Amino acid sequence: MSKDFVQHNPTIADGPAGVKQLVQKLVSQGVQKQKIEFKHVVAEGDTVILHTRYEMAGHEWRFIDIYRVENDKLVEHWDAMIQWPETRANNNPMF
């Protein structure tokens, strides 16, 4: 990860320190273990896209993370996430 890592998630600070703060926050909230299942991984040019299923704090989530890579380091990140609802308006899978 670049020391100048740009984070587009408005709840996380830029740089490696922002990621460290996020991890510390999750641990302080009792979220010590996560189960992550990578469903789709796409890499093209300087962009990597991850479509993942998370189990975190007793809830199921779906994430889309987009990273820009430069000189073999993560330099920029965007994401979108949704907590998987117990009841859904349709039966279409996310993956």
N, C-alpha and C positions, 0 to 999 in steps of 0.2 A: 504494500500500500504506500502510495506517495505521501510524503510529509505535507503536501499541498492538496490532499484529497478533498474534493468538493462534494458535499452531501446535499442533495435536493430534497430530502425528507425534512420538513420544517421542524420536526421534534428532535433532531439529532444535529449536534454541532459538526462543523467541518473538521477534517484532519483525523489522524489516528486517535487523538485524544477523545474525539466525539464518539467513536466506536467503543473505546474503552469505557467511557461514561455510560453508554447504553448498556453494556454488559454488566457493569457494576449496579446499575439501576434494576435490571432484571433479577440479579442475584439478591439484592436487598428486598425485592418483592417476593422472594421465595421461588423464583423461576430459575432453578439451577440446572435442570435438564430439559433439553428439547429434542424431539425426534424430528428429523428433517428428511424428507423423501424428495429427491430431484425427479421431476416428471418430464420436463423438457429442458434441454440445454442447447442454445443456439449461439454460435460464434461466427462472426463475419467481420472482416476488417479489424477495426479497433473496438468492436462492440461485442459484449457477451450478455445474453439474456437467459435468466433462470426462471422457470415456472415450477414452484415447489409447494409441497404440502408440509405444514408444520403442526406438531402437537406441542402445545406450550401452555403451561398453567392450567391444565385440565380442559383446554379448548382446542378445537381444530381450526387452522387458518389456511388460507391460500395466499401465496405471495407471487408477485412478479417483480424481479429485480433486474435492472439494466445497469451494466457497468461499462465504462469506457476505460480502455487499457492503453498505456503509453510506456514504452521502454520496459515491458514486462511487469508493470506495476498498475494497480487500480488507481485511477486518477479522478473518477467521477461516478456518482451513483444516483439512480432514481428508483423509486419503488411504488408499488400499489399493493394493498393487502385488504383482505376481507375475512372476518371471522365467519366460519362455516355455520349457517343457521340450522337449528334443530328441525324447523319446518321450512319447506321451500315452495315456491310458486310453480316449479316444474321439476321433472325428474332427470334433467340433463346433467351429465357429469361435468366436472370442471376439467377433467383430463381425458 
